[in-house]
Amino acid sequence: MKGKTAARLFVAAIAVLILTAGHRSAAQESAQPARQLTSPTMPIVFDDSQSIPEQDLQLLRKDVRSQKKQVVAANMDLTDAEAVKFWPVYDRYAAELTKIYDTKLALIQEYLDGYKTMSGEQAESYIRRRAAVEEEVMQLRLNYVPEFRKVLSGRQTALFFQIEWRLDLMINLQLAQTPLIDP
């Protein structure tokens, strides 16, 4: 049972990643010089030669929300009685999370629009606002633990948040394609 759940989560997560990956044109690929982040002890840490186009951010907003719900449904193995109690809590949680993610995506878009010319103060402001958004996400999760715990067992609640964290990591992996600022 655990193996099947893990396999379903992996397949669904890969599907979400594929659905959120944008298709870049050859012109976009050749227009930006490749720049790699390196480390003295590791060869190449990250290649940020491709930025996230506006259409990819819109795709994240549009498709990921429904895909996340499908992944959660496929991996929670809820009984009908549990599902009746769980989904209203999930929908409230997802609506609040959506507001936070809209702010996060707006910040990323703002960064993409101005990262080449932003001042040091603007760059610092971006980092502080981005960190505040990440704190909001974690605070929302912590606030909802007791809400989910009212309708799920402790293990089911843990499973839900594990699924949520994995999906969030995949989304953040896509968002990590934003170019690094030049010092």
BELJO-V22603 format. One record per residue. N is the residue number from 1. OMEGA is omega in whole degrees, -180 to 180 (NA if undefined). Layout:
N:OMEGA
N:OMEGA
This chain:
1:-180
2:179
3:178
4:180
5:180
6:179
7:179
8:179
9:-180
10:-180
11:180
12:179
13:177
14:178
15:178
16:180
17:179
18:-179
19:-178
20:180
21:-179
22:176
23:-179
24:179
25:178
26:179
27:178
28:-177
29:-177
30:-177
31:-177
32:177
33:179
34:178
35:-176
36:175
37:-178
38:179
39:-180
40:-177
41:-179
42:-177
43:-178
44:-179
45:-174
46:176
47:-178
48:-176
49:179
50:176
51:180
52:177
53:179
54:-178
55:178
56:177
57:178
58:178
59:176
60:-179
61:-171
62:-169
63:-174
64:-178
65:180
66:179
67:179
68:-178
69:178
70:179
71:178
72:-179
73:-177
74:-173
75:-179
76:-180
77:-179
78:171
79:178
80:-180
81:178
82:-178
83:180
84:180
85:-174
86:-171
87:175
88:177
89:178
90:-178
91:176
92:178
93:-178
94:179
95:178
96:179
97:179
98:179
99:180
100:180
101:175
102:176
103:180
104:-179
105:176
106:177
107:179
108:178
109:177
110:178
111:-179
112:-180
113:-173
114:-173
115:-179
116:-174
117:-175
118:178
119:177
120:179
121:179
122:179
123:179
124:178
125:178
126:-179
127:-180
128:179
129:178
130:177
131:179
132:178
133:179
134:176
135:178
136:179
137:-179
138:179
139:177
140:179
141:-180
142:179
143:-177
144:178
145:180
146:178
147:178
148:-179
149:177
150:-175
151:-180
152:172
153:177
154:-180
155:178
156:177
157:177
158:179
159:179
160:-178
161:174
162:177
163:-180
164:-180
165:179
166:178
167:178
168:177
169:180
170:178
171:180
172:175
173:176
174:-178
175:180
176:178
177:179
178:-179
179:176
180:179
181:174
182:-179
183:NA
